[in-house]
């Protein structure tokens, strides 16, 4: 492990995606943190409904589903299972985009990809992907000048480097201006570019990014960079031992990709897709006790997915891509 200083983007890229990086570990992300996908099969069922609606909009009975940052294929597995129980479900070509090797036992119908497939028609879904696209970190010095934050990979120690310049400086000025000493920001330019490439990979359909997010009017003054290991938040040390994540400026991503985009929270998005935390009537308990217990459990899972202060606060960025037909 080197004791050299470098910017956060370089350090995080190696720590997360290098040959011995965090995301190449055999246990996968599910071994360290719980996402909406792991919280309940209701989430995958909602994505299945969104995929079906996308197929209808495209006027096709055969549609593509691209899961970006697929982990170990949990979301795709859940969506395909939900579609098997759905009448008139479209035929699906499923793509998992992930740096880690293909996990054993995954449905052979899922194509495992190191990069984005091009020219797909259907739904591109990126659940908690953009927060793991590494960014540089900036901090305003004692004079209010934004400077790059340098980090030492071995222990996470930090110091200030050169003033932020060029495209990074322009991004900060537009999307996350810093002026008070000590204010920090994650420079979201790499995420903007990543999302623009993802949207451009579609020849028609819908692209959705789901992440903890913020917008220009309410940026956190000290940034959001943190680490996770084995289900607990830890100090962000870029040594490959923990996840490194920060919330996403989804408004900037939306602007970078252009076109028709909409921002909403997960509570709203999932309710539009039929996920409700409404509890079943107690009268059902005597008439259908088994059904009542199942409905009660489902309501509890839905409540977790849509909870304020929790998963319900995730931002959903939805991009509509005009249909260019089959390439």
N, C-alpha and C positions, 0 to 999 in steps of 0.2 A: 504494500500500500504506500503510495507516494505522499510526501508531506508538502508537495508543491501546491501553490495557490492557483486557482483558476476560477472562471465565472461559473455560476450555478448551472447554466444550461449544459455546459460541457461535462461538469461533474455528474449531473443527474442522468445525462444520456448514458454514460458509462455505468453508473450505479444501477440503473434500471434495465438497460438493454445490452450491455456488454456481454462478453462470453460467459462471465460468471455473475451476470446481473440478476437483480431481484425477480424480474419477470420471466427468467429462464428456470426458476426453481421448479422441481417436480410437483410440489403441492399446489402451485397456481395461486392466483389471487384469493380464492375462497379459503385458503389456509390462513389468511391474515385479516380479512375484513369482509363484511356482509353487505352485499348490494341488494337492490330491489329484486334482481333475478333470484338470489338465494333466499329472500324473505318469503316469497310465495309464488306458486305456479300461476296465480292470478295475473302477474305481470307478463309472463310469456303469453298467456291467453289473450291479454289486451293487445300485445304486439301482433299476434295472429289475426285479430280482428282488423287491426290497422293495415296489415298486409293484404287481407281480403278486400278491404275497401279500396286500397291502392290498385289492385288488379281490376276491380270494377271500373274505376276511373280511367284506367288505361284501355279498357275494353278487351281484356285478354283473360284466358283461362289458364295461362302459364306465366309465372311471374318469378322474378329474382328476389332473393333476400340476402343482403350482405350485412354481416355482423362484424363491425370494426372494433378491435380490441376484444376479441371473442373469449379470452380467458381459456377455459378448457371446453368450450362449446356448450355451456349450460343453457344459455338463452336459446340457441338454435335447437337444441334437444327439446326444450319445453315448447317452442313454437310448433315444431313438427308434430309433437305429441298432441297438442291442442287441435291442430288441423285435421289429424286423423279422426277426431271425434266430431268434426264439423261437416254438415251436409253441404254439398256443392263447393267445397274448398278448392282453390286453384292448385294446379300442379306447381311445385316449388323447386327452383334450383337454388340451393343454399351454399353460401360462401362464408367461411370463417377467416377473418384477417387477423393474424396474430404472429408475433415474433417467436414464440415458443414452439417446440415440435408438436406435431399432431398427437393428441392423447390416445392411448389405447382404448378400444371399445367404442369409439365415436361412430355414429351412424355413417356407413360408407357413402350415403347420398350427399354428405357434407363435403364440399371441396375445401381443403385447407390451404390458405394462401399467405405468402409472406408480404404481399402488397395488394393494393386495391385492384380488383378486376375492373376492366374498362368496358363501357358501353352497355352496362346492365340496365334492364327496365324493371322497375319495381320499387322496393323499399331498402334503403340503406339505413341501418340503425347503429348508433354509436353510444353505448351506455357506459358512462364513466371512462371514456377514452381520452377526451381532450385534456382532462385534468392531469393526465400522465404524459402529455406532450411537454418535454422540458422547456423551460423558459429561463432567461436571465432575470435576475432580481436587481432592482435599483433602490437606492436609499438617498434621501436628500441630506447633504452634509450640513455642517454648522452654518453655512452661508445660504442654504436652501438650494444648492446645486445638486441635481440628481447624478449619482455616481453608481457604477456597477458594483455590486457586492461580490467580493471574492470569497471563496470557501476553501477550506482545507479538508480533503476527502477523508483523511484518517480519523478526524474527530469532530468535524462540523464547525470548527472555529471560523469566524468571519472577520473580514476587514474591508474597508472601502478601497476601490480601485479608481480607474480613470473616469472622467465625466462621461455620461451617456451621450452618444453622438449619432448622427446619420438617421437612418430609418427608425431606429429604436427611439431616438429623441423625439422624432415626429409622432411616433405612436403614443408615447407618454403624453405629449402636449395635447393630443386630440382626445385620448381615451382615459388617461389616468394621470392628470397633472400633479406633480409634487412640488411643494414650495416650503413647507415647514420642516425644520431640521428633525430628522428621525423618521419622517414619513417614508413608507416603503411601498413598492409595487412589483408585481410580476409582469414583465414585458410580454404581452400576449401575441406578438407578431408571428412566432412559429405556429401558434394555434390557429391564427387567422389563415395562414397559408395551408395548414393541414386540412382545415375544414373546407376551404375553397377547392382543394384537390379532390376531397371526398365528394362534394356536390357535383363537381365537373365530371366525375366518373360515371354518373348516371346519364343514360340517354332518354330517360323519362321516368317520372314517378315522384317519390318523396324521400328526402333525407332528413333524419332526425338525430340530433345530439342531445343527450341527457346528462346533466352534470350539476353539481353544486355550482352556483353562478352568482354574478353580481352585474349591475349595470352602472353606467357612468355617474348617475345621480347618487349612488349609494356605495361607492367603493370603500372597502375596509381600509382605514388609515395606515395600518401596519402590515398589509398583505395577509396572505393566508397559508403560506408554505408550511407544511408539517409532514410528519412521518407516521406510518402505521406498521405495527408488527404484532402478529398473533392476536389480533382483535383489539389492540390498545394503541392509543395515540402516543407517539414517542417523539423525541427530538429528531429533526430531519438531518441525519448524518449520511452523506452520499458515499457509503462504503459497501453498498450492495446488501446490507442486512435488513433494510426496511423499505417499504413503499415510500415514495416521495410524491406529494400531491399538493395542488393548490387550486382554489376555485377559479372558474373560467369567466372571462369577460365575453359572455355570449353575444352581447350587442355588437362588439367589434367583429366577432366571427360572422355574424349575420351580414354586416356591411361588406366584409371582405368577399363573401361568396356571391353577393348581388342577388338579383331576382326577387321572387316573392317569398318572404320569410315572415315567420311569426314567433313571438316569444310568449310562453305561458308557464305556469308552475305545474308540477306533477299532479297535484290535487285536481286541477281543472282538466288536464290532459287525460288522466285515467278515468275520471267520471264521464268524459265524453266517449270513452271506449267501454263503458259499462261496468267499471269497477266502483262499487259503492260500499261504504262502511255501515250502511243502514242495517240495524239488527233485526232479526225476524220477529214477528209478533209472538208474544208468550203463549197466545192461544194455540199456536201450532205445536207446542210441546206435548200436549196430550193427544192430539189427533195424529201427529207424525213425529214421534220422539227422535227417531234416527235422523230424519230429514232436518229437524230443528237443530240438533247438535251439529250437523254438517253445515247448515246455514250460519249458525252462530260462529263456528270456527272460521268460515269464509269471511264473515263480517269483520272478525278480529284481524285477519290478514289484510283485508282491504283497508282497515283503519290504520294499520302500520304503514302501508304503502302511501297513504294520503295524509299522514299526520303532520300537523304544524310543528315546526321545530325539529323535524326529522326528515324522512324520505319524501314527504309531500312538498318540501321546500325546494326540491331539485328543480332546475330550470329545464324546459324542453324548447329547443330551437328546431322549428320545422320549416324546411325548404321545399317548395314545389318546383319541380323541374319539368318544363314543357316537353311533351312526348315527341321525340325525333324518330320513333319507330325503330325497328330492328336494323342494326348495322350490317 
